[in-house]
Amino acid sequence: MTQIKDRVRASFLWEPILALRARGFENRYRRWRDLYEDWLDHHGCRYDESACISQVRSRLKDRGYCVSPRPRGQIRTLALIGECSWHPMLLCALGEIGEVVNCDYVRFGLDRPAPPEKAQDNRRRFGDHVLEVLKEQSKERPFDWVFAYVNGSHIHRELLTRIRDEFGLPTVNMCLDDKNCWSTRQLGGQDCGQTDLADAFDLSWTSASVACGWYLARGGRPIYMPEGCDPSEYHSAAGQYDIPISFMGASYGCRPVVVRYLRRHGLPVKIFGRGWGKSGEFASSPADVFSRSQINLGIGGISFSEMLTNVKGRDFDVACTGGGAYLTTFNPDLANAFVVGDEILCYANREEAIELAHDYLRRPDDCRAMAQRARARCLRDHRWSDRFWRICEILGVAPGGGASARTCV
């Protein structure tokens, strides 16, 4: 079946199929966006980061959560992270701020589809496991907070209620796909996206600034932060460019159509990733490919849509490597993370991508200099560990962020 799908995506048949599916996805997104914009207008509400932080602290104080802020390296985290794909990078970054104990939902089959009854049972067993780990590990040394990278298919909101009532710990969830899967199917009376978890977590970290209003409308306390980078994993290898332009990523959504279009108009895009058939190559080291490529192509569309965009982990991985220039789809959130035209390059459509790529392929020294500025920006502002430290400051677990020593935040 996978091979058939790959062949369809590689054929002329995929473009009309993609257009149809993109239209459906974009219409669904617009319904979410307009629904929540209407709610915000009706209630005279707007997202204010400082107000949300105050609400988080008041919520923790009201339930008697007292904390002694700890220095870097001494914060103990209970993580709920599936150890698949790139996710172990999060555990490494959490390890920079202190000890991490992870509850891996992959061990309970929650990383793959299952019949509803089985999926509910897996979710319940995972929840029981989390509570058991909390109970046993807290005897040795209490946790300071709970960090989750989950959705409603992984945990039931009842688990968060029990963590709050039985252990009092702050709970934080990160979602990097709100624009794509804010609301999905139902499982046991709970949405498998974020809608039914939004008010249950003490703090919700979203990588889509527009979704902050969505969390507010669902009773949540959001903060916007994009993904981060791991400088120890992504750094430049010495050497000359031997790949003019590369794209790294699986073949899905609009990507095959975009790559074919760029190739037809003279860009020698070399592909690394699964699903591309004979035209794709395997890369044992993404950082090596990013270093060897004079231009690293990004495609910022989400799901089937080329028009709707979101920041992506690859935006920071490529920039952090500091090897070749990064050329990707423009979106306002990304423009707040980097200086467009100085640290990264952005295009609004395929024609701009072609023109920028041809221009910068003639300017290897400028590509190298731009990549080095992007890495410097990542080292200064965009490490995963600094993202986690910022969250801990908000919770009062880390010093700073307005929390004083031994305070009930």
N, C-alpha and C positions, 0 to 999 in steps of 0.2 A: 504493500500500500504506500509506504514511504517513497519508494522509487517511482511509482506512478505520479504521486504529487509533485515530486521533483521534476519529472518530465513535463508535466502540465505547466509548471511555473517557468520552465525554460522555453516553452513554445509560444507561438502567437496567440494561442487560446487564452493565456493568462491575462492579457491586458483588458479585454471586455469583462472577464470574470472579476478582475480586481476593481474595475470601475463600479460595477454593481455592488460589490461588497463594501467598498469605500463609502459609497453613498449611504448605505444602511448604517454603517458605523458612525459616520459624521452626523447623520440625523439623530441618532441616539445620543451622541455627545451634546448636540445643541439642545436637546430636551433637558438634559441634566443641567447644563449651564444656565439656560433661560429660567428654569424652575427655581434655581437657587438665587439667581439675580433678582427675580421677582420677590422672593422671600426676604432678601436683604433690604430691598427698597421698601417693602410693606412694613417691615419692623424698624425701619430707620437704623439699620445696623451696618457696620463695615468692619473689616478685619483690622485689628490694631494689635501688633505683636506684644507691646508692653502690657496691654490690658489682659491678653491671654496668659502671659507669664504670671501676672498678679493673681488671676483666677486659679492657676495651677497651684501656686503657693498657698492661697487661701484654702483650697480644697484639701491639701495635705495637712495644713495646720488644724483645720476643723476636725480631722480624724486623729489628731494627736501624734503626727509623725514628727519626731525630733531627730536632728541630724548633727553630727560633728563633721564639718567639712574636712575632707581628707586630701592630702597632697597627691600629685600624680604618681601612679604606681601602687596606690593603696586602696583604690576603690574596688569593691567586690561586686561583680555583675552576675546576675542570672540571665542568660540569653536564651531566647526561643528562636533559633535559626536553623533552617534546613541546610545540612552540610552537602550542598550540591552546587553545580555551576561555579560562579565566582564567590559565593557566599562565605566560604572560609576566610576570605580577606577581611570580612567584618570582625571575625573572631580575633584575628591577628591585631587589628586596630584597637579593639576593646582591651586586648592584653597589654597594650601600651599604657593604659590608665589603671591597670590593676588585674587581680585574679578574675578569671572568667570560668563559670560553669555553664555548659551549654546543654539544653534539652533539644535534641535533634528530631524534628518531626518526620524526617525522611525514614527513620527507623520504624515509624508506625504507618508507613505506606501513604503518607499525606502529600507526597510529591507527584502522585499519579492518579488518574481517574479510577473510580471504583463505583459499584452499584450503591445507591443511596443508603441502604441499611449498613453495608460494610463501611462506607465513608463516615457515617455517624458513629459507628463503633470505634473506628480508628481515631476519630477526633476525641471521643470520650476517653479512650485509653491514654491518649497523649496528655489530656488534661489531668488525669489521675497521676500520670508519671511526673508532671510538673509539680503538683502538690506534694508528692512523696519526696522529690528532690529538695524542695524548699524545706520540708519538715526535717529531713535527715541532715542536710548540709548546714542548716541554721544552728544545729547543736554545736557544730565545730566553730563557726564564726558567722554572724548574721550577714545577709546580703544588704547592699546599700540601695539597689534598685533592680528593676526588671526591664530588660530591653528586648523587644520583639520585632521580628520582621515577618509578619504573618497577615493572613486575611481570614475571613469568616469560615473558610473551608478547613482551616487549620485548628482554630480554637473556637469554643463557644463563649459568649460573653459571661456566662455564669462562672467560668474559671477566673475572670478578672475580679468579679465580685468576691469570690472566696479568697483570692490573694489579698485584696483590700481588707476584708473583715478579719481574716485569720493571721495575716502577717503585717498589714499596714504599709507595705512597700509601695513606692511610686512605680507606676507602670507606664511605659512609653512604647509606642508602636511607630515603625517607619513604613511608609508606603511610597514606592517609586513609580506606581502605575495607576494613580487615581484617574487620570484622563481616560485610561483604557478600560479599567475594570472596577470602577467605583461601585457599581451595582451589577450583580450577575444572577446566577440561579439561586434558588432556595434549597437549603439543606436542613431538615428538621426544624422548619419554622424560622430559620435565620438566613439572612442574605450572605452569600459567600464572598462578597466584596468587602467594602469598609463601612457601609451605611449603618449596620447594626452594631458595629464595634466603636463607632466614632465617639459616643458619649461615655463609653465604658473605660477607656484608657484615660489616665490622668493627663497625658500629653500625646498629641498625634503629630508626627513629623511627616510632612508631605513635600515632594519635590516638584509640585505644580502650584505656583502661587495662586492661580485661580481657584484651586480646590480649598483654600483656606476658608472661603465663604461657605463652601459645601459642608465642611466640618462644623462651622458655627451654626448653620441651619439644622444640623442633626444633634446639637447640644454638645459638641466637642470643643476642645481647647487646642487649636492647631498652631504649629510654627512652620514656616517655610524655610527649608534648607535644601540645596541640591545635593547630589551625590558627592563623594570625595575621592581621594586617590591615595595610593600606597607608594611612596617614593622608593621604598626598598624593592618593590616588585617592578615598578616602571621607571627606568632610567636609561639614558642613552648609552649605546655601545659605540666605542670609537670606530670610525671607518667612514668611507665615502658612500654616497647614495648609489645604489645599484637597482632601485625600483623607482621609476618615475612617479607613479601614482598607484596607491593600493586602497582596497576596501577590505576590512575585516569584519565578518559577521555572517550569520546564517542566511540562507536564501528564503525569505518569506515576505509577505506583504508587498509593498511597492518596490522593494529593493531590486528584484530582477529587471523590472521595467526601467527603472532609473539607470541602472548600470548598462543595460543594452543601449539605451538612448545616448549615453555619454560615449560609449564605444563607437556608435555609428557616426558620431561627430568628432572623431579623431583623438579621443583620450584613451591612452593605453592602460586601462584600469586592470590591475592584477588583483585577483580575488583570493581571499583566504577565509575558509569557513565551510560548514557542512551544507549539503543540499544543492550545490552548484554543479554537480556532475563533474565532467572532465575539466571544466573551466575553473574549478576551485582547487586550492591547495591547502594542505594541513600546515598549521603553524604551531610548532612546539613552544615557541616563545613569542607572544604578541609584541613584547617590548622590542625584540630584535627586528621584527617587521616594521614597527613604527620608526625605528632608528634608521633603517635602510631606505625608507620611502621618503622621497623629496616632498611629496604631498600625500597626506593621509586623508582619505575621503570619509566624510561622515554623512549619513542620511538620517535626518532628524524626525522623519515621519513616525507615527505610532500606528500599530495594528495595520489595517489595510490602507490607511490614509497617508498620502504624501503631504497634504495641506495642514493637518493638525500635528503639532510638534510638542516635544517635551525634552527637557535636559536628560541626558543619558550618562551612564557610568563611563562609557567610552569617551565622552567629551573630556573627562578629567584624566583618564588613563593615557590617552594620546598626548594631551598637553603636558602631563607630568613627565613623560618620557624625554621630551626635549630634543628629539631627533629631527623629524621633518615637520613642515608646516601642517596645520590642521585646517581643513576646509570642510565646513558642514553647513547644514540648513540653519538659517537665522531663526531664533526665537528670543523674545524679550528677556526671559529668565536667564538664558545663557549669556546674553549681552550684559547682564548685571554681574556675571561671574568673571568675565574676561573683557579686555578692551578689543573690540572687533576692529580689525585692520592693523593692529599693532601686536597682539598676542595670538590671535586666531583669525581665520578668514571665514566669512559667512556669505551664503547666497540665498536669494529669495526664490529662485526658480532654477530649472535646469540650464537655461541659457546663461544665467549669471555664473553658474558653476563651471560651465565650459569656458567662458571668457576668463574667469579668474584662474582656472587651472592652467590654461595655455600661457597666460601672462607669467605666473609664478614658476612654471616649469623652465622658463628662460632665466630665472633668478635664484640659483641655488644658494648663494650666500645670504640672500634676504630670507630664504626659507629657514636656513640654519639659525639665523639671528632671531627670527620670529619664534621659532620653537624654543630657543633658550629663554626668551622672555616669558613664554607660556609656562615653562617649568618653574621659573623663579616665582611666578604668581601662584602656582600650585603649592610650592613649598611654603609660601607665606600665608596663604589663605584657605587652601582646599584639602588639607589632609583629613582622612577619615577620623583619625584619633582626635583632631581638633574639633570635628563635628560632635563626637561623643563627649568631649570635655565641655563644650558649650551646653549640651543637654544637662550634664551633671551640675553645671553652674546654675541653670534654671531651677533644678530640683533642690539646690542647696547642698548637694552631696560634695561638690567641689567648691573651693574658695573662689570668691569673685561673684559677679552677677548680683551684687547687692545683699548677699547672705553673709551674716557674721558668724563667728565661731560659736558652736553649740547653740544653735537657734532652732526654734520650731518654725519652719518656713511657711 
